[in-house]
Amino acid sequence: MFYREAGQFKTDYRSDMAVFPILQDRIAIGAILALMFIVVPLVANDFWLNTIFIPTLIFSLAAIGLNILTGYCGQLSLGTGGFMGVGAYSCYKLTSIFPDVNIIIHILASGFFAAGVGVIFGIPSLRIKGFYLAVATLASQFFLEWSFGRIPWLYNYNDSGAIDGVNRSLFGIALTEPYGTPAFQYLVVLSIVVFLTWIASNLVRGRYGRAWMAVRDMDIAAELIGIKLLRTKLLAFAISSYYAGVAGAMMVFLSLGSAEVEVFDIFNASFPILFMVIIGGLGSLIGSFMGAAFITVLPILIRGAPSLFGFEIHAATGEHVQLMMVGGLIIFFLIVEPHGLARLWQIAKQKLRLWPFPY
């Protein structure tokens, strides 16, 4: 009863195919955006912004990219961290070569370099799939990690081998880490993530999304009905890598301030993002946000919860507990609910439509 679309009539196809056709959904998304854009910057302190909100948004964008490739197109990838690194290093080089260009343009443009690299490494998907494709993308991860650490031109021949943040401003206000304020950085990251999420929602609901899902369900049948596998799969790799590249650029310039190769390795980036997609829900944009929020907040809860009961937990112990919990949840969702947290939320909405009547 609280969440029912009865009486909400649509008189044209455009209204029926809207992103949020139900009034309650439009009200909810408006309230969430108002909360994120207005309330959070005013209420949250620097610790919450730097530790929870900004990393969650950045990883959500990377998870959306992987979800487009794996959840919607069915192409398993273990190289998301490498594509994030391509975006970060590309943005670093762009800021060095074109210092007068706005940093937001650099961040968005860096995704195109990641998209180009993603297309190159996505070519094997035309002949292999499943486990063998995962191995091929894993090889791309190792190759990109090697390139980041062994090609000095990428990090401007710095002695440390790391890419450092640069002082850039937006509207006359310092933006990049460590010069900008966390509240302003959060608003910029949130704006980029909302914009790219809106684009992704339109892509997956349009003809490209339908083609991806057809390839995911059965690529041979998709080819028989006229879907070109070459263009469809490579487009999925390109868009997925673009989102990962933009996320990597934001991670360095709007969150960390500097980064080494290890930031984009398989254990710090590729695996966690894959876990976010699995726990949040394959083939769901909202699941990408849920999974990213869960994986980001979980270690903070593990470290902070014991203090409420009067005892402390060592960092190493907390890390082991986190790994065990994430592993157990992955097994749970794969067996009980393969569509993750997004499916649980969908079930909750279905129940709210009938409450308080029996179902």
C-alpha positions in Angstrom: 0.0 0.0 0.0 2.9 2.4 0.8 4.5 1.6 -2.6 1.8 1.0 -5.1 1.5 2.2 -8.7 -2.2 1.6 -8.9 -3.9 4.6 -10.4 -0.8 5.9 -12.1 -1.7 5.8 -15.8 0.6 6.3 -18.7 -0.8 7.7 -21.9 2.3 7.4 -24.2 5.2 5.0 -24.7 7.8 7.6 -23.5 6.1 7.9 -20.1 5.8 4.1 -19.8 9.5 3.6 -20.5 10.8 6.4 -18.2 13.7 5.6 -15.9 11.4 6.1 -12.9 7.8 5.4 -14.1 6.4 5.2 -10.5 5.7 8.4 -8.5 7.2 6.9 -5.4 10.4 6.2 -7.2 10.7 9.8 -8.5 10.1 11.1 -5.0 12.6 8.8 -3.5 15.4 9.5 -6.0 14.7 13.3 -5.6 15.0 13.0 -1.8 18.2 10.9 -2.1 19.8 13.4 -4.4 18.8 16.3 -2.1 20.2 14.4 0.8 23.5 13.7 -1.0 24.0 17.2 -2.6 22.8 19.4 0.3 22.7 17.6 3.6 25.8 15.4 3.5 28.3 18.3 2.7 26.8 20.3 5.5 26.6 17.5 8.1 29.5 15.1 7.4 33.0 15.9 8.6 36.2 15.5 6.7 36.7 11.9 8.0 33.4 10.7 6.8 33.8 12.4 3.4 37.4 11.1 2.8 36.8 7.6 4.3 33.3 6.7 3.3 31.5 8.9 0.9 34.1 9.7 -1.7 35.6 6.2 -1.9 32.1 4.7 -2.1 31.1 6.9 -5.0 34.4 6.2 -6.9 34.1 2.5 -6.4 30.5 2.6 -7.4 31.4 4.1 -10.7 34.0 1.4 -11.3 31.5 -1.2 -10.3 29.0 0.2 -12.8 31.6 -0.2 -15.5 32.3 -3.8 -14.6 28.5 -4.5 -14.2 27.9 -3.3 -17.8 30.6 -5.7 -19.0 29.9 -8.7 -16.8 26.3 -8.3 -15.5 24.7 -7.0 -18.7 27.0 -8.4 -21.5 28.1 -11.6 -19.7 31.9 -11.0 -20.3 33.8 -11.9 -17.2 36.7 -9.5 -16.5 39.5 -9.5 -13.9 41.3 -6.4 -15.2 39.2 -3.6 -13.8 42.1 -2.3 -11.6 44.4 -2.1 -14.6 41.9 0.0 -16.6 41.5 2.2 -13.6 45.2 2.7 -13.6 45.1 3.6 -17.3 42.7 6.4 -16.5 44.8 7.6 -13.6 48.1 7.6 -15.5 46.4 9.2 -18.5 45.0 12.0 -16.5 48.4 12.5 -14.9 50.0 12.9 -18.3 47.2 15.1 -19.6 47.7 17.5 -16.6 51.4 17.6 -17.4 51.1 18.2 -21.1 48.0 20.5 -21.0 48.3 22.3 -17.6 45.9 25.0 -18.5 42.9 22.7 -19.3 40.3 22.2 -16.7 40.9 19.2 -14.5 37.3 17.9 -15.0 38.0 17.7 -18.7 41.2 15.8 -18.0 39.3 13.3 -15.8 36.5 12.7 -18.3 39.0 12.5 -21.2 41.2 10.0 -19.4 38.4 7.5 -19.7 38.8 7.5 -23.5 42.3 6.2 -23.2 41.1 3.5 -20.8 38.3 2.7 -23.3 40.9 2.3 -26.2 43.0 -0.1 -24.1 39.9 -2.0 -23.1 38.9 -2.5 -26.7 42.4 -3.9 -27.4 42.2 -6.4 -24.6 38.5 -7.1 -25.4 39.3 -8.5 -28.8 39.9 -12.1 -27.4 36.3 -12.1 -26.3 35.3 -12.7 -29.9 36.8 -16.2 -29.8 36.9 -17.2 -26.1 34.5 -16.7 -23.1 34.0 -17.8 -19.6 37.1 -19.0 -17.7 39.4 -18.4 -20.6 38.2 -14.8 -21.1 38.8 -14.3 -17.3 42.4 -15.5 -17.8 42.9 -13.2 -20.8 41.7 -10.2 -18.8 43.8 -11.2 -15.9 46.8 -11.2 -18.3 45.9 -7.6 -19.2 45.9 -6.7 -15.5 49.4 -8.0 -15.0 50.6 -6.4 -18.3 49.2 -3.0 -17.3 50.7 -3.3 -13.8 54.1 -4.0 -15.3 53.7 -1.0 -17.6 52.8 1.4 -14.8 56.0 0.4 -12.9 58.4 -0.1 -15.7 57.8 2.8 -18.1 59.2 5.9 -16.5 57.5 8.2 -19.0 54.1 7.4 -17.5 55.0 8.8 -14.1 57.2 11.7 -15.5 60.5 10.0 -14.4 59.7 10.6 -10.7 62.3 9.0 -8.4 59.5 7.5 -6.2 57.8 5.9 -9.2 54.4 7.4 -8.1 52.1 9.8 -9.7 51.6 12.9 -7.5 48.6 15.2 -7.2 48.7 18.6 -8.9 47.2 21.9 -7.7 44.1 22.5 -9.9 41.0 24.6 -9.2 37.4 24.7 -10.3 35.5 28.0 -10.3 38.5 29.6 -8.5 38.3 27.0 -5.7 41.1 24.5 -5.1 39.9 21.1 -6.0 42.5 18.4 -6.3 43.9 16.5 -3.4 45.6 17.5 -1.1 44.9 21.2 -1.9 41.1 21.1 -2.0 38.5 20.7 0.7 36.8 17.3 1.1 33.3 18.9 0.8 34.1 20.4 -2.6 35.8 17.3 -3.8 32.8 15.2 -2.7 30.3 17.4 -4.6 32.4 17.2 -7.8 32.8 13.4 -7.5 29.0 13.1 -6.8 28.1 15.2 -9.8 30.3 13.1 -12.2 29.0 9.8 -10.8 25.3 11.0 -11.0 25.9 12.1 -14.6 27.6 8.9 -15.8 25.1 6.8 -13.9 22.3 8.5 -15.8 24.0 7.8 -19.1 24.5 4.2 -18.1 20.9 3.8 -17.1 19.8 5.0 -20.6 22.3 2.7 -22.3 21.3 -0.5 -20.5 17.6 0.3 -21.1 18.1 1.0 -24.8 19.0 -1.0 -27.8 22.6 -1.4 -26.7 21.5 -2.8 -23.4 19.1 -5.2 -25.1 21.9 -6.4 -27.4 24.2 -6.9 -24.4 21.7 -8.9 -22.6 21.0 -11.0 -25.7 24.7 -11.8 -26.0 24.9 -12.6 -22.3 22.0 -15.1 -22.4 23.1 -16.8 -25.6 25.6 -15.3 -28.0 24.9 -17.7 -30.8 21.2 -17.0 -30.8 21.9 -13.3 -30.6 24.1 -13.5 -33.7 21.3 -15.4 -35.5 18.8 -12.7 -34.9 21.1 -10.0 -36.4 23.2 -8.8 -33.4 26.8 -8.2 -34.5 29.0 -9.8 -31.8 32.1 -7.8 -32.7 30.6 -4.4 -32.3 28.4 -5.4 -29.2 31.2 -7.0 -27.2 33.8 -4.4 -28.0 31.4 -1.6 -27.2 30.8 -3.2 -23.8 34.5 -3.4 -23.2 35.0 0.2 -24.2 32.2 1.6 -22.0 33.2 -0.5 -19.1 36.8 0.6 -19.4 35.8 4.2 -19.8 33.9 4.1 -16.5 36.8 2.4 -14.8 39.3 4.9 -16.2 37.3 7.9 -14.9 37.0 6.2 -11.5 40.8 5.7 -11.4 41.4 9.3 -12.3 39.1 10.6 -9.6 40.7 8.2 -7.1 44.1 9.8 -7.6 43.2 13.4 -8.1 40.1 13.8 -5.9 40.7 11.2 -3.2 44.2 9.9 -2.6 46.4 12.8 -3.9 49.1 10.4 -5.1 49.3 6.7 -6.1 51.7 3.9 -6.8 51.2 0.8 -8.9 49.9 -1.2 -6.0 46.8 1.0 -5.8 45.6 -0.6 -9.0 46.7 -4.2 -8.5 44.4 -7.1 -8.6 44.0 -7.4 -4.8 43.4 -3.7 -4.1 41.2 -2.9 -7.1 40.1 -5.7 -9.4 39.0 -8.3 -6.8 37.2 -5.8 -4.5 35.3 -4.3 -7.4 34.3 -7.8 -8.6 33.1 -8.6 -5.0 31.0 -5.3 -5.1 29.3 -6.4 -8.3 28.6 -10.0 -7.0 27.3 -8.8 -3.6 25.4 -5.8 -4.9 23.8 -7.7 -7.8 24.8 -8.6 -11.4 22.9 -6.7 -14.0 21.8 -3.9 -11.6 23.0 -0.3 -11.4 21.6 0.2 -8.0 23.3 -3.0 -6.9 26.7 -1.5 -7.9 26.1 1.3 -5.3 24.9 -1.1 -2.7 27.9 -3.4 -3.2 30.4 -0.5 -3.2 28.9 0.9 0.0 29.0 -2.5 1.7 32.6 -3.3 0.8 33.7 0.3 1.8 31.9 0.5 5.1 32.5 -3.1 6.2 36.2 -2.7 7.3 35.3 0.5 9.2 32.5 -1.3 11.1 34.8 -4.2 11.9 37.4 -1.8 13.4 34.9 0.4 15.1 32.2 -1.9 16.4 34.4 -3.7 19.1 35.2 -0.4 20.7 31.5 0.0 21.5 31.7 -3.1 23.7 34.9 -2.0 25.4 37.6 -4.0 23.6 39.9 -3.3 20.6 40.7 -5.4 17.6 44.1 -5.4 15.8 44.2 -4.2 12.2 45.5 -7.5 10.9 42.7 -9.4 12.7 40.2 -7.0 11.3 41.5 -7.6 7.8 41.2 -11.3 8.2 37.7 -11.0 9.6 36.7 -8.8 6.6 38.0 -11.3 4.1 36.1 -14.2 5.8 32.9 -12.2 5.9 33.2 -11.1 2.3 34.0 -14.7 1.2 31.1 -16.0 3.2 28.7 -13.4 1.7 29.8 -14.2 -1.8 29.1 -17.9 -1.3 25.7 -17.0 0.3 24.6 -14.8 -2.5 25.8 -17.1 -5.2 23.7 -19.9 -3.7 20.7 -18.2 -2.1 20.3 -15.0 -4.1 22.5 -14.7 -7.2 21.2 -11.2 -7.9 22.5 -9.8 -4.7 21.4 -6.9 -2.5 19.6 -5.3 -5.5 17.2 -8.3 -5.7 16.5 -8.2 -2.0 15.6 -4.5 -2.4 13.3 -5.4 -5.3 11.6 -8.1 -3.2 11.1 -5.5 -0.4 9.4 -3.1 -2.8 7.1 -5.9 -4.1 6.0 -6.6 -0.5 5.4 -2.9 0.2 3.1 -2.8 -2.8 0.8 -5.4 -1.1 1.2 -4.4 2.6 -0.8 -4.8 4.8 -2.7 -7.4 2.8 -1.6 -11.0 2.8 0.7 -12.3 0.0 
